[in-house]
Amino acid sequence: MKVAKDLVAASATPMVLGILAEGESYGYAILKRIHELSGGELDWTEGLLYPLLHRLERLGHVESTWHAVAGERRRKYYRITEQGLGELAEQRRQWDTVVGTLKEIWRAPFTVVPQECPS
């Protein structure tokens, strides 16, 4: 199944902020975590993630620092800020509303209603 781009775009910010709320992380690890949490259904690219991380950093929701690990190349690690935690809380409230509404809509049996042809 391929998730629609609009849905991926709408959910990207709360997903990244939620992952960073678990602890500091770097780009590839964030991509891997998204893939794991979605059971392989979401396969984000660097082209989606890094512009988002840069935007979140400009907005003050995340901060970044470079770390060097012996024997490996430097990695840019991101961590959520207090402002980012506030944004995550707001995103959660909004998504809870959307998900709750969809659950109510989908609780009713699904029926296909034939469209009437205009006369």
trRosetta pair geometry for C-beta under 8 A, 3 or more apart (Angstrom, degrees):
i j d omega theta_ij theta_ji phi_ij phi_ji
1 41 6.1 -8 72 -139 99 106
3 7 5.4 -107 171 82 97 122
3 8 5.5 116 111 -58 114 96
3 41 6.4 83 -34 151 113 100
3 42 6.1 -14 18 -92 143 81
4 7 4.6 85 67 8 90 105
4 8 7.0 -159 95 -6 45 86
5 8 5.5 -55 -146 38 35 113
5 9 6.1 35 156 -20 68 107
6 9 5.8 -54 -146 37 29 111
6 10 6.3 26 156 -18 64 109
7 10 5.8 -54 -143 37 30 110
7 11 6.2 10 163 -4 64 114
8 11 6.3 -73 -145 47 24 97
8 12 6.2 46 156 -55 64 98
8 42 6.9 150 -117 -135 103 106
8 44 7.5 161 -167 -94 124 91
8 48 7.3 -48 147 -150 123 148
9 12 5.9 -34 -145 -4 28 119
11 14 6.2 -66 -162 49 57 100
11 15 5.6 57 146 -27 84 113
11 95 7.7 81 -117 -109 85 129
12 15 5.8 -65 -148 38 27 112
12 16 6.2 19 163 -14 68 109
12 44 7.8 116 -120 -112 104 136
12 48 6.8 -133 -120 166 142 108
12 52 5.5 -108 145 -116 128 154
13 16 6.2 -60 -144 38 27 104
13 17 6.1 20 162 -11 65 112
13 52 6.9 -150 -82 -163 65 115
13 56 7.1 158 -133 -83 88 112
13 87 7.7 -81 162 147 118 119
13 91 6.3 -147 108 -109 104 149
14 17 5.7 -57 -138 45 32 109
14 18 5.8 39 159 -25 66 109
14 88 6.5 119 -135 -136 71 68
14 91 3.9 -173 -88 147 108 138
14 92 6.8 144 -145 -64 127 58
14 95 6.0 -75 18 -34 178 143
15 18 5.7 -58 -147 36 25 113
15 19 6.5 24 156 -17 63 105
15 34 6.2 60 160 -111 132 105
16 19 5.8 -53 -148 35 32 109
16 20 6.3 24 155 -12 65 109
16 30 6.4 29 -128 -167 84 134
16 49 7.4 147 -96 -141 128 82
16 52 6.1 162 -22 132 162 128
16 53 7.0 -143 -171 -80 149 74
16 56 6.8 -134 108 -43 135 159
17 20 5.7 -60 -145 44 32 108
17 21 6.3 43 151 -31 65 102
17 56 7.3 -170 -72 -137 91 141
17 61 6.5 -61 -101 166 114 125
17 62 7.7 -137 -103 -59 74 105
17 80 6.0 89 -153 -110 72 125
17 84 5.7 -164 -135 177 108 99
17 85 8.0 169 180 -91 111 34
17 87 6.4 -126 -121 96 160 102
17 88 4.2 -161 138 -87 129 103
17 91 6.7 118 55 33 143 151
18 21 5.5 -46 -148 25 32 116
18 22 7.3 37 150 -22 58 96
18 88 6.3 145 -70 -147 61 121
19 22 5.8 -49 -167 22 39 114
19 25 6.3 -53 141 28 105 153
19 30 5.6 120 114 -133 153 86
19 33 5.3 122 -134 105 131 146
19 34 7.3 -63 -60 -61 148 78
20 23 7.5 -115 -163 74 39 23
20 24 7.3 26 -149 -108 78 31
20 25 6.2 -125 -99 28 67 104
20 30 7.8 -6 -59 -104 84 119
20 62 6.1 -60 -171 -109 170 115
20 78 5.9 -64 -112 116 128 100
20 79 6.1 154 -172 -148 106 32
20 80 4.1 132 122 -43 112 98
20 84 7.1 -39 97 146 132 145
21 80 5.4 -4 -76 13 58 160
21 84 7.9 -158 -73 125 85 105
21 85 6.6 111 -110 -108 106 82
21 88 5.9 119 -58 -159 134 174
22 25 7.8 33 75 -34 97 124
23 79 7.7 -47 175 -120 39 92
24 77 5.0 34 170 169 111 119
24 78 6.8 172 -153 82 69 37
24 79 4.3 -35 -98 -81 88 100
25 29 4.7 -131 -168 92 103 123
25 30 5.3 125 121 -62 129 85
25 33 7.3 -34 -156 -10 161 143
25 77 6.6 170 94 -149 12 81
25 78 6.3 -26 68 57 63 83
26 29 5.2 81 58 17 70 108
26 30 7.1 -135 99 -12 29 93
26 67 7.9 -114 -66 40 126 113
26 75 4.4 -21 -119 164 160 122
26 76 6.1 127 -133 76 97 49
26 77 5.0 -64 -70 -95 85 60
26 78 7.0 131 -103 7 38 80
27 30 5.7 -61 -150 32 28 110
27 31 6.5 25 158 -16 66 104
27 46 6.7 46 167 -125 132 90
27 49 5.8 125 -150 123 93 136
27 50 6.3 3 -120 -79 136 87
27 53 6.9 -88 -94 -23 93 160
27 75 7.8 -147 23 -164 85 98
27 76 7.1 40 -18 68 103 94
27 78 7.9 81 -58 -5 62 118
28 31 5.6 -52 -151 36 35 113
28 32 6.3 35 152 -19 66 107
29 32 5.5 -53 -145 38 33 114
29 33 6.3 36 153 -23 65 105
30 33 5.7 -53 -147 34 31 112
30 34 6.5 34 154 -20 64 103
30 49 6.2 143 96 -151 124 137
30 53 7.9 145 43 -73 168 124
30 78 7.7 2 -51 46 138 125
31 34 5.9 -54 -151 33 30 111
31 35 6.4 30 152 -18 64 108
31 44 5.4 -133 -130 75 85 103
31 45 7.9 26 -127 -135 130 10
31 46 7.2 -44 -69 -75 145 62
31 49 5.9 -84 -71 -47 95 157
32 35 5.6 -55 -151 36 31 114
32 36 6.3 30 152 -18 66 107
33 36 5.7 -54 -145 38 32 111
33 37 6.0 28 159 -17 67 109
34 37 6.1 -57 -142 40 26 107
34 38 6.2 11 162 -7 63 115
34 42 5.3 -84 155 104 99 122
34 44 5.4 17 93 6 153 123
35 38 6.3 -70 -147 44 22 101
35 40 6.0 26 -178 -105 81 46
35 42 6.4 -135 -96 84 44 72
35 43 5.9 50 -107 -104 101 60
35 44 7.4 -124 -57 22 83 80
36 39 7.9 28 176 -70 31 27
36 40 8.0 24 -99 -55 26 60
37 42 7.9 -17 76 44 84 122
38 41 4.3 -115 154 52 107 87
38 42 3.8 114 0 16 173 98
40 43 7.1 12 -173 -63 57 98
44 48 4.8 -111 -163 69 97 134
44 49 5.6 93 143 -50 129 101
45 48 5.2 102 57 4 73 96
45 49 7.2 -152 97 0 39 91
46 49 5.7 -63 -139 45 36 105
46 50 5.5 21 175 -14 76 113
47 50 7.2 -37 -110 35 18 99
47 51 7.3 13 178 -4 47 111
48 51 7.2 -82 -168 40 20 99
48 52 6.6 11 153 -14 61 121
49 52 5.7 -73 -157 40 30 112
49 53 6.1 26 157 -20 72 107
50 53 5.5 -48 -140 36 36 111
50 54 6.3 36 159 -18 66 104
51 54 5.7 -55 -146 38 32 112
51 55 6.3 35 154 -20 66 106
52 55 5.7 -55 -148 36 31 111
52 56 6.3 30 154 -18 65 106
53 56 5.7 -54 -145 38 31 111
53 57 6.3 33 153 -21 64 106
53 62 6.6 -65 -156 72 72 152
53 64 7.6 72 164 -69 113 130
53 78 5.8 -108 -151 -80 117 156
54 57 5.6 -53 -148 35 31 113
54 58 6.5 34 152 -20 64 103
55 58 5.6 -51 -149 35 33 112
55 59 6.3 27 153 -14 65 109
56 59 5.7 -58 -146 42 31 110
56 61 4.3 -78 -170 68 85 115
56 62 4.5 43 125 12 112 111
56 78 7.9 60 90 -166 126 138
56 84 7.0 55 -179 -112 108 116
57 60 7.7 49 180 -69 30 21
57 61 7.4 -88 -69 55 24 71
57 62 5.2 -59 -80 77 66 89
57 63 6.8 107 -131 -105 88 27
57 64 6.0 -27 -108 -11 136 109
57 78 7.4 -104 -73 -127 106 110
59 83 7.8 -158 133 127 81 128
59 87 7.8 64 131 -73 130 160
60 81 6.1 -75 161 60 69 156
60 83 4.8 10 123 75 104 156
60 84 7.4 -149 122 -48 58 81
61 80 6.8 -37 161 -144 72 74
61 81 6.1 -165 -173 38 22 102
61 83 5.8 -109 -96 106 49 94
61 84 3.5 103 -172 -96 68 89
61 87 5.2 -43 -116 31 120 151
62 78 4.8 8 174 -173 132 107
62 79 6.5 154 -156 76 80 32
62 80 5.7 -51 -101 -102 76 43
62 81 6.3 -165 -99 -9 19 90
62 84 5.6 76 -60 -84 57 151
63 78 7.2 154 79 -152 37 60
63 79 5.7 -20 60 61 86 85
63 81 5.7 92 -20 -64 99 104
64 76 5.2 12 -178 177 124 101
64 77 6.5 158 -152 81 69 43
64 78 5.0 -31 -94 -94 85 68
64 79 7.7 158 -90 16 38 68
65 76 7.4 166 84 -153 25 61
65 77 5.7 -19 64 60 75 94
65 79 7.8 2 11 4 100 108
66 74 5.1 10 -175 177 108 123
66 75 7.2 156 -151 81 61 33
66 76 5.6 -38 -95 -97 67 64
66 77 7.5 147 -112 14 16 79
67 74 6.7 160 79 -155 36 73
67 75 5.6 -21 61 62 88 83
67 76 8.0 149 17 -105 74 18
67 77 5.3 31 -3 -12 119 122
68 72 7.7 171 -170 79 56 78
68 74 4.8 -41 -89 -96 77 84
69 72 4.4 8 77 48 102 118
69 75 7.2 9 -1 9 107 110
72 75 7.5 -10 130 -27 119 106
80 84 4.0 -141 -165 101 84 137
80 85 5.9 104 142 -57 122 74
80 88 7.0 1 -154 -30 145 136
81 84 4.4 106 47 3 68 103
81 85 7.2 -123 99 -5 42 82
82 85 5.6 -47 -152 30 35 113
82 86 6.8 37 149 -17 63 101
83 86 5.6 -53 -156 34 35 113
83 87 6.5 35 147 -18 66 104
84 87 5.4 -51 -146 37 36 112
84 88 6.2 41 152 -22 66 102
85 88 5.5 -48 -146 34 33 115
85 89 6.6 37 152 -21 63 101
86 89 5.7 -50 -151 32 33 112
86 90 6.6 31 151 -15 64 104
87 90 5.6 -55 -150 38 34 111
87 91 6.2 37 151 -20 67 105
88 91 5.6 -52 -144 37 32 113
88 92 6.3 37 153 -23 64 103
89 92 5.7 -51 -150 32 30 114
89 93 6.7 33 151 -20 63 101
90 93 5.7 -50 -151 31 34 112
90 94 6.5 30 152 -15 65 105
91 94 5.8 -58 -150 39 32 110
91 95 6.1 26 156 -14 68 109
92 95 5.9 -58 -141 42 29 105
92 96 6.1 36 157 -25 65 105
93 96 5.8 -52 -148 32 27 114
93 97 6.8 29 152 -19 60 104
94 97 5.8 -56 -158 32 33 113
94 98 6.6 27 150 -15 67 106
95 98 5.5 -52 -144 39 39 111
95 99 5.9 35 158 -16 71 107
96 99 6.0 -55 -138 42 27 106
96 100 5.9 29 159 -20 63 112
97 100 5.9 -57 -143 38 23 111
97 101 6.3 23 158 -18 61 108
98 101 5.9 -59 -151 36 27 110
98 102 6.4 24 155 -16 64 107
99 102 5.8 -55 -147 38 31 110
99 103 6.3 34 154 -22 65 105
100 103 5.7 -53 -148 34 30 113
100 104 6.6 30 153 -18 63 104
101 104 5.8 -55 -152 35 32 111
101 105 6.4 31 152 -17 66 106
102 105 5.6 -55 -146 38 34 112
102 106 5.9 18 161 -8 69 114
103 106 6.0 -63 -138 47 26 101
103 107 6.3 46 155 -46 62 98
104 107 5.7 -39 -150 5 29 118
105 108 7.1 -61 177 23 37 102
106 110 7.5 -7 -147 -65 69 102
